[in-house]
Each structure stands twice: as C-alpha cells, then as structure tokens.
Amino acid sequence: MILKFCQKIGQFLKENIKMILGFAVIFVILTFEFPYYIETPGGIIDTTSRFNLESSYSSKGSLNLAYVGQLRATLPLLLYSKINSDWKLIPKKEVVLENETVKDVEFRDRLMLNEANNTAIKLAYQKANKPYKILESKLYITYIDRLAKTNLKVQDQILMIDNEMISNSEQMHHLIAEHSIGDVLKIKVLHNGKEYTRTAQVIEYEHVKMIGVVASTSERIETTPSIQIQFKNSESGPSGGLMMTLSIYNSLISKDITKGYKIVGTGTIQENGTVGSIDGVEYKLMGAVKERADIFLVPDGENYKDAYRLKQKKNYDIEIVPVKNLEEAIEYLTKKE
C-alpha cells in the first residue's frame, strides 16, 4: 500500500517536474527580501489600551500615539513603491547599521520604548501630584558609534566605571566629563549572565567628551495608584513618549483634557518634559487623517514644518499643533474649546 502510494507520488513528480520547478522559482522571486525597508502610512494606537491603572478617571475623547508602517521589500512591494508616492524606500543600511545586527536594533528599540514609558510615568505622576518611587535602575549599552575606541557590546549592562557604581546615563556622563581626552576607562559589565571587564577611551566630538556609545536606563518603578504598561512585542521605539505621558496624566486627574476630541500625536519625551523630534512624521500624519483624528500634536521645528507642508499639499482637515514640551501640550489641550 505504502509502496504504491510512493510510486504514484514519484510518477506525479516526474510528470510535473517543470511546473513544480516553475512554481518554486516564482515563489522565490516573489518572497525574496531585498536590502530595503518600505515606510508606508501608519495608524494609531489608543494609549489607554497600553496601560492598566489601579484607579483612573475616564475621558470623553481619546489620546492616541501614531506609528509608521514598515515593510520588508519583496519584489512586488518594491515595484509598487515606485508608483505609490505615499511609500518611501529606505536602504537597510540606514535602519541596521554596518556595525550592528538586527537583534541589536530590536534590543535598542525595545529598551528605548521601556525608557520612554518610565519617563512618561514619572512626568505624569509628578504633574498630577501622585507619588512614585524608583526601586531599581539598570543601564544598558544600546548603540556603539564607529568613532568609539572600546570593546563594549550592545546589551552590556554597565555595573561600574573605574570602580564607581553606575546605574543611569546621567552618572555615566558626569564621570566621563571628569576625565581627560585620551583617558582609558575600565568598565565592569554584565552580559548574558556573565561579568566582564571592558575598556573605553574618552574621545571628543563637537567639543563634548564621550566614549562613543548610547546607553538607555531600565527602571522598576512603584506608583500610587499602581500602573502596569504592556506593549506588544512588535511595538518598540521612544516616539510615543509624549502621548503616553499625556494619557497617563489625563487618567490621574479629574478634569478631562481630551474634551471629546480624537487626539493623535508623536514625539519623544525627556526627563525635563522636552518633546523631541521623530522620524516619519508625514506617514504618521497620514495615519492620523485616515483615522479621522481632530488634532495632531507634533514636535515643534522641522517635524511641524514637514507635517504642515503635507497638510497643505493634500488639503487635510486636521489641526496640527506644534509643541516644545509637555507643559505646552497640556496648556493647549486645557484651553481648547
């Protein structure tokens, strides 16, 4: 029985080998990924779906973060991007640099999302006069520049620099500033559960002392009321920092700053409340318009100029509001009629 079945399969393959090979070739051609990424108009995420607050106030409107759609460039998508002006082709080397891996990029983006969310919590609780406490702080290497003279690796957790305990980037930058150009620092790190001693030379770039790395802080925070933030594994990056801060703040206070509006925005958030610029603002605006948003909050400067130009070009019916910091965003929404 089995022998006859195998003979039939063999006969079928023999008679249809050209067709099978043809399908295989077509499959490879259509699914082969070229060294490009494609940015497309994105969408929005209701920020309240990304955190649980022990006790919170409701709102009539919504505060949403905007994101950019990103596709790997297969042949059909590559060809379509040539005729679709709303799609942008980006060389892979601009997303994944030569001296890092895709895993390095994923680690950095995920940790920067975590850092942005913790900053959002601290700023929102401060603004709402609610207590919080930092229970634990760890500092990780997320990027190493080509100019760096170091054997540090991405995902290294910095424990000590020259025998001084380090747990955040502020401590690291202060210690580096105390050294002279050319000094070699001895750095104790934890990587994949093992401790290593690495080195880094102090260099100068645009009159600033540095060791040519970027580090992000991972914190464990205790709050009252308690809050838990949960993003999907596919979601990463710091560009939702402003909107997460506004949303957490709005949930902590009795006065609703949304006033029934569908508010979409983008921008990083710093510890001092400064809103930082982001990439892909045009694609985020397209996503906001597609979702019928009323207001689009955007970092002041080039991001605002790019968004406003697109609004005029496509005649979008949406209010674009530039903000330099958290205070400006809250003041605008509070005064909005």
Buried (B, 14 or more C-beta within 10 A) or exposed (E): EEEEEEEEEEEEEEEEEEEEEEEEEEEEEEEEBBEBBBBBBBBBBBBBEBBEBEEBEEBEBBBBBBBBBBBBBBBEBBEEBEEEEEBBBBEBEEBBBEEBEEEBBBBBBBBBBBBBBBBBBBBBBBBBEBEBEBEEBBBBBBBBBEEBEBEBBBBBBBBBBBEEEBBBBEBBBEBBEEBEEEBBBEBBBBBEEEEBEBEBBBBEEEEEBBBBBBBBBBBEBEBEEEBEBEBEEEBBBBBBBBBBBBBBBBBBBEEBBBBEBBBBBBBBBBEEBBBBBBBBBBBBBBBBBEBEBBBBBBBBEEBBEBBBEBBEEEEBEBBBBBBBBBEBBBEBBEEBE
